[in-house]
């Protein structure tokens, strides 16, 4: 008799369901305030975990968060989750602003659900201090994901010890200065460097491997 195949639920879907459930239990987290009634913009394409295209060909980025690049840890999960939340739906945009790269940033709602909050609470994006109106909700969502080691903050993406002890060189993608550095155990601040794979950090077995990946040896190393 043939065995039944297990119905495996995708990781991103589990995170999304858990986040929405936690928001509902918390009470009032889904309230969008006094949103003016209008149909909103229809989403026709989702680029990644924090950017999408509307029917009028406008690119919109979720304000107050940063989702992993598609090639980084949880990047594909974030895109799939955002697609489930908004693709082919009409969204309401609030507090539209333009960032330094001339991209439109916005708080995005589907009905009364704040999509920005859901993505952060699901551990599929991190808070970046860009959305004043809903700052309290977004900060709370970020604390929740970190505290519960969800998504990008789970051991899968957030690591202090190498999965392979022989490959213990830390490659850190410093997004603040837009440079990549690597650290060997001889570096005095080696223990302070955390590998956040959702930001493009990585482990390397050799210095040559790190250099070939575009990382430069840190000045703190001997």
C-alpha positions, -999 to 999 in steps of 0.1 A, spaced: 0 0 0 14 34 -10 23 58 17 5 91 18 26 121 11 30 145 40 13 178 35 43 201 42 33 237 48 59 261 34 80 280 60 69 314 49 32 304 52 37 292 88 54 325 97 27 345 81 -2 326 98 16 329 132 21 366 128 -15 373 118 -27 352 147 -4 370 172 -17 403 160 -53 393 163 -48 379 199 -30 411 208 -62 430 202 -65 462 181 -32 456 162 -50 454 129 -68 487 133 -59 512 106 -72 542 123 -94 567 104 -85 556 69 -103 575 43 -125 552 22 -113 546 -13 -107 516 -35 -69 519 -34 -43 509 -59 -43 474 -74 -10 455 -70 0 437 -102 35 426 -93 56 419 -62 93 425 -68 106 412 -34 97 413 3 94 450 5 87 464 -30 58 460 -54 43 475 -86 8 490 -88 -16 490 -117 -5 525 -127 31 512 -130 43 529 -98 69 512 -77 61 513 -40 84 503 -11 70 494 23 81 521 48 98 514 80 113 481 71 139 463 51 133 427 38 161 404 27 174 405 -9 160 376 -29 194 358 -28 198 362 10 184 341 38 146 343 38 145 365 7 123 342 -13 101 335 18 96 372 22 86 377 -14 61 348 -13 45 361 20 41 397 6 26 382 -26 0 364 -5 -8 395 14 -12 420 -15 -8 405 -50 -39 412 -72 -55 431 -43 -62 468 -38 -40 484 -12 -44 517 6 -13 538 8 -6 563 37 22 587 45 39 586 11 74 598 10 104 596 -13 136 581 -1 172 592 -11 169 568 -41 137 585 -52 116 555 -44 81 560 -30 78 547 6 44 541 22 25 525 50 4 498 31 -30 485 42 -52 458 29 -86 465 44 -76 472 81 -44 451 81 -11 470 82 11 450 58 43 466 71 36 453 106 27 418 94 60 414 75 81 425 105 61 404 130 65 374 108 103 378 109 105 385 72 118 420 75 135 442 101 123 476 113 144 506 100 129 537 117 112 553 87 75 553 96 66 578 123 28 573 123 29 536 130 63 535 148 49 520 180 33 490 161 64 484 140 88 486 169 66 462 189 65 438 159 103 439 156 108 432 193 83 403 190 102 387 161 136 391 178 123 378 212 108 347 196 137 342 172 114 341 142 123 342 106 154 363 99 162 362 136 161 324 138 193 303 140 189 297 102 197 333 94 211 348 127 243 330 138 271 334 163 287 300 158 296 285 124 276 254 113 310 239 103 337 246 130 364 244 103 348 273 84 349 300 111 358 331 91 331 357 95 321 377 64 301 409 75 282 430 49 283 464 67 252 480 52 259 513 70 291 520 50 282 497 21 314 476 25 322 440 31 347 429 57 359 395 70 371 386 104 393 357 115 394 344 151 426 365 155 406 398 151 401 414 185 364 420 180 357 386 163 333 375 191 312 406 187 305 400 150 272 383 144 265 366 111 232 380 98 227 359 66 196 379 57 218 409 52 243 390 31 267 379 58 284 346 53 309 320 68 341 312 49 366 284 53 396 303 40 406 340 36 410 334 -1 374 323 -2 363 354 16 383 377 -8 369 360 -38 334 367 -25 343 404 -23 351 407 14 382 427 26 401 418 58 391 441 87 417 465 101 410 450 135 427 418 125 464 411 133 
